[in-house]
Amino acid sequence: MRMRMRIEGREIPQSPQLRLGDVHVGMQRGREVVGRVPVTGTEAVWELEVVAREAGDLLDVGGPWVHGPPGARFLYLSWGSVSGDDFAMFGRAKLLFGDIPGPLLRSAFAGQGVLTGRLGLTDETGGPRCGRVRPPVITWSLQ
């Protein structure tokens, strides 16, 4: 069964170094980074579908947007410098499905709405948010 998701990034880091480096953030699908948004923007939104299935008492997700082994699945937001068609990645933020409250994940799986994650894309030092992103930095809801 397909499950719809939406990731809303706000507070894109703004610095002269990032703008000069033509830095973008995008959602990683397989090895490709798509939906790239430049740091000159104010927000970024990605809409995607993942495949979800019952695996015993748990839900397992998959598809081209999903990375990691069963029980430790996640999405990547990737940061990189753009030059022409080239994207030179230098960092990634990891959004783990295990951090989504189970009842919310099950409601999205049942088709009761779009699972939406909202996060600030600027870290505590003013740079691009990288590493594991956990609540309360990211909030999950059903829209």
The 8 nearest C-alpha neighbors of each residue, nearest first, counted from 0:
[[1, 51, 50, 52, 2, 108, 49, 109],
 [0, 2, 50, 49, 51, 48, 3, 108],
 [1, 3, 49, 48, 108, 50, 107, 51],
 [4, 2, 48, 113, 47, 114, 49, 1],
 [5, 3, 114, 47, 113, 115, 46, 48],
 [4, 6, 46, 115, 45, 114, 47, 116],
 [5, 7, 116, 45, 44, 115, 117, 8],
 [8, 6, 44, 117, 43, 116, 5, 118],
 [7, 9, 43, 118, 42, 119, 120, 117],
 [8, 10, 42, 119, 11, 120, 118, 41],
 [11, 9, 119, 120, 121, 12, 41, 42],
 [10, 12, 120, 9, 41, 121, 38, 42],
 [13, 11, 121, 126, 127, 10, 125, 38],
 [12, 14, 38, 11, 17, 39, 15, 18],
 [13, 15, 17, 16, 18, 12, 126, 125],
 [14, 16, 18, 17, 19, 13, 20, 21],
 [17, 15, 19, 14, 18, 20, 13, 21],
 [18, 16, 20, 14, 22, 19, 15, 21],
 [17, 19, 21, 15, 20, 16, 22, 14],
 [20, 18, 16, 21, 17, 15, 22, 14],
 [19, 21, 17, 18, 22, 80, 16, 81],
 [22, 20, 18, 80, 19, 81, 17, 23],
 [23, 21, 80, 20, 79, 17, 37, 38],
 [24, 22, 37, 36, 79, 35, 38, 78],
 [25, 23, 78, 35, 36, 77, 37, 79],
 [24, 26, 35, 34, 77, 33, 32, 76],
 [25, 27, 76, 33, 32, 75, 77, 34],
 [26, 28, 32, 75, 31, 76, 29, 33],
 [29, 27, 64, 31, 63, 30, 32, 26],
 [28, 30, 63, 31, 27, 64, 66, 65],
 [31, 29, 28, 27, 32, 63, 64, 33],
 [30, 32, 28, 29, 27, 33, 26, 86],
 [33, 31, 27, 26, 25, 28, 30, 77],
 [34, 32, 35, 25, 26, 27, 31, 28],
 [33, 35, 25, 26, 36, 45, 32, 24],
 [34, 36, 25, 24, 33, 23, 37, 32],
 [35, 37, 23, 24, 25, 43, 34, 38],
 [38, 36, 23, 39, 40, 22, 24, 35],
 [39, 37, 40, 23, 22, 11, 13, 18],
 [38, 40, 37, 18, 41, 13, 11, 36],
 [41, 39, 38, 37, 42, 36, 11, 43],
 [40, 42, 11, 10, 9, 39, 43, 38],
 [43, 41, 9, 8, 40, 11, 10, 44],
 [42, 44, 8, 7, 36, 9, 45, 41],
 [45, 43, 7, 6, 8, 46, 42, 5],
 [44, 46, 6, 5, 47, 7, 43, 34],
 [47, 45, 5, 4, 6, 44, 48, 3],
 [46, 48, 4, 3, 5, 45, 49, 64],
 [49, 47, 3, 2, 4, 1, 50, 46],
 [48, 50, 2, 62, 1, 61, 51, 60],
 [49, 51, 1, 61, 60, 0, 62, 2],
 [52, 50, 60, 0, 59, 1, 49, 61],
 [53, 51, 59, 58, 54, 0, 60, 50],
 [52, 54, 58, 57, 55, 59, 56, 51],
 [55, 53, 57, 58, 59, 56, 52, 51],
 [54, 56, 57, 53, 58, 59, 52, 70],
 [57, 55, 54, 58, 53, 59, 52, 101],
 [58, 56, 54, 55, 53, 59, 52, 70],
 [59, 57, 53, 52, 54, 51, 60, 56],
 [58, 60, 52, 51, 54, 53, 57, 69],
 [61, 59, 51, 50, 49, 52, 58, 72],
 [62, 60, 50, 65, 49, 51, 59, 63],
 [61, 63, 49, 65, 64, 50, 60, 48],
 [62, 64, 29, 28, 65, 61, 49, 66],
 [65, 63, 28, 62, 29, 74, 27, 66],
 [66, 64, 61, 74, 62, 63, 73, 72],
 [67, 65, 73, 72, 74, 64, 68, 75],
 [66, 68, 72, 71, 73, 69, 65, 70],
 [67, 69, 71, 72, 70, 66, 73, 65],
 [70, 68, 71, 72, 59, 67, 60, 61],
 [69, 71, 72, 68, 59, 97, 67, 57],
 [70, 72, 69, 68, 67, 73, 97, 95],
 [73, 71, 67, 66, 96, 68, 70, 95],
 [72, 74, 95, 94, 66, 96, 65, 67],
 [73, 75, 94, 65, 93, 66, 64, 95],
 [76, 74, 93, 27, 92, 77, 26, 91],
 [75, 77, 26, 92, 91, 25, 27, 93],
 [76, 78, 91, 25, 24, 75, 90, 26],
 [79, 77, 24, 90, 88, 23, 91, 89],
 [80, 78, 88, 87, 89, 22, 23, 86],
 [79, 81, 22, 87, 21, 86, 20, 23],
 [82, 80, 86, 21, 85, 22, 83, 79],
 [81, 83, 85, 84, 86, 80, 21, 87],
 [84, 82, 85, 81, 86, 80, 21, 87],
 [83, 85, 82, 86, 81, 87, 80, 32],
 [86, 84, 82, 83, 81, 87, 80, 79],
 [85, 87, 81, 80, 79, 88, 84, 82],
 [88, 86, 79, 80, 85, 81, 89, 82],
 [89, 87, 79, 78, 90, 86, 80, 77],
 [88, 90, 79, 78, 87, 91, 80, 77],
 [91, 89, 78, 88, 77, 129, 79, 92],
 [92, 90, 77, 129, 76, 78, 75, 130],
 [91, 93, 129, 130, 76, 75, 131, 128],
 [92, 94, 131, 75, 130, 74, 132, 95],
 [95, 93, 74, 73, 132, 75, 131, 92],
 [96, 94, 73, 97, 98, 72, 93, 74],
 [95, 97, 98, 99, 73, 72, 94, 71],
 [96, 98, 95, 99, 71, 72, 70, 100],
 [97, 99, 96, 95, 100, 133, 134, 94],
 [100, 98, 96, 97, 101, 104, 139, 103],
 [99, 101, 103, 102, 98, 104, 97, 139],
 [100, 102, 104, 103, 105, 99, 97, 106],
 [103, 101, 105, 104, 100, 106, 99, 107],
 [104, 102, 106, 105, 101, 100, 107, 141],
 [103, 105, 101, 107, 106, 102, 108, 100],
 [104, 106, 108, 102, 103, 107, 101, 109],
 [107, 105, 109, 103, 108, 104, 111, 102],
 [106, 108, 110, 104, 109, 105, 111, 112],
 [107, 109, 105, 106, 110, 2, 104, 51],
 [108, 110, 106, 107, 111, 105, 2, 112],
 [111, 109, 107, 108, 112, 106, 2, 113],
 [112, 110, 107, 106, 109, 113, 108, 141],
 [113, 111, 142, 110, 107, 141, 114, 106],
 [112, 114, 142, 3, 4, 141, 115, 107],
 [113, 115, 4, 141, 107, 140, 5, 3],
 [116, 114, 5, 140, 139, 6, 4, 141],
 [115, 117, 139, 6, 138, 7, 137, 5],
 [118, 116, 7, 138, 137, 8, 6, 115],
 [119, 117, 137, 8, 136, 120, 9, 7],
 [118, 120, 9, 10, 121, 8, 136, 11],
 [119, 121, 11, 128, 10, 8, 9, 127],
 [122, 120, 12, 127, 128, 126, 125, 119],
 [123, 121, 128, 125, 126, 124, 127, 120],
 [122, 124, 125, 121, 126, 128, 127, 120],
 [125, 123, 122, 126, 121, 127, 128, 12],
 [126, 124, 122, 121, 123, 12, 127, 13],
 [125, 127, 122, 121, 124, 12, 128, 123],
 [126, 128, 121, 122, 12, 120, 129, 125],
 [129, 127, 122, 121, 120, 92, 126, 130],
 [128, 130, 92, 91, 90, 127, 131, 93],
 [131, 129, 92, 93, 91, 132, 128, 90],
 [130, 132, 93, 92, 133, 94, 129, 95],
 [131, 133, 94, 93, 130, 136, 92, 137],
 [134, 132, 136, 137, 135, 131, 98, 94],
 [135, 133, 137, 136, 138, 132, 98, 139],
 [134, 136, 137, 138, 133, 132, 118, 139],
 [137, 135, 134, 133, 118, 132, 138, 119],
 [138, 136, 118, 134, 135, 117, 133, 116],
 [137, 139, 117, 116, 134, 135, 136, 118],
 [140, 138, 116, 115, 99, 117, 137, 114],
 [141, 139, 115, 114, 142, 116, 138, 103],
 [140, 142, 114, 113, 112, 115, 103, 107],
 [141, 113, 112, 140, 114, 115, 111, 5]]
